[in-house]
Amino acid sequence: MGINIKKRVAFIGAGYMSNEHIKVFKSLKKKFLIKGIYNRTKSKALTLSKKYKIPYVAKTIEDLYKTTSADLVVVSINETKVYENLHIILNFPWKIMIEKPVGYNLKNALKISSLVKRKKRLKDIKVALNRRNYPSTLQAIEEIEAIKSKRIVNIFDQQNIYDPALRKKSSMIRNNLMYCNSIHLIDYFDIFCRGKLIHVKNFLKTKKNKAGLVLSHLKYSSGDIGIYNCVWNKPSPWSVSVTTNKKYLELKPLEFLSVRKNFSKKIKKLNIQKQEPKNLKIGLTNQALELYKFLLNKKNNLVSLNNSLNTMKIIKKIY
């Protein structure tokens, strides 16, 4: 019978996603010990430390590592601050999970990748693209894993620079929503399309920050096809569908999976809301369990920095 080895975790950042990650790690108390937190604005870190009884609020990133000796640091900070903070974070031998996107655009992401490679830390970093660990996504992968036919992956995206939730964001973030937010959807091409991306053809492209539609066709070496649709500054739902010669799958919304076999009218639906506690953000529990495997140097499904960069490159080709 295996014995769980508790892993020490520290947090950099005290915003919304840090709060969500902390809740999940606290729920997995047999596997993780939260040892400390650091945030540039100390008052925010103090608020989370009191809320979740985190034992130490660090003065600096160096102080955070030296005091906690953390095995893992979870970095959930503003996208524009990742590069400068990584210069310090990479000085310590913890493993690192960074909230997506790692870089607010491709140019910034390439700078970050170059820094990590110079420091020889590529194997120590994973990227938090938690929708890969939605139960609906995992079930979809399982449903078509054995089907060898070509796939058509159709993605419907939506972005709105006038969203009230973005008002406090910097103009740098609002002008790069295709990286900072669309990465969630475009990453599904990497999940479902096999082989190498060999061609992107753009049919429609809205002017920057104007209402309109982006429409692109992606071709992969396996024969798989990707179709990307994004509505800008108008209401539209997020969804992903996969067509094969045996099954049609649809994630709409992404938390739900519908499966229909060819020539059948019956639709099988999976409601993942019933599979995770209501107070935990969907996908984060599975992601944390994969992080535990990562810390034990075991096989896991987490996203590498290189994979994340490949998705950023697709975004660049589309936009």
Salt bridges, closest charged atoms under 4 A:
GLU20 OE1 - LYS23 NZ 3.36
GLU62 OE2 - LYS66 NZ 2.71
ASP71 OD1 - ARG8 NH2 3.46
GLU99 OE2 - HIS21 NE2 2.74
ASP124 OD2 - ARG121 NE 2.66
ASP124 OD1 - LYS123 NZ 3.37
GLU143 OE1 - LYS247 NZ 2.72
GLU143 OE2 - LYS268 NZ 2.94
ASP187 OD2 - ARG132 NE 2.74
ASP190 OD2 - ARG132 NH2 2.64
ASP224 OD1 - ARG194 NH2 2.82
GLU290 OE2 - LYS293 NZ 2.97
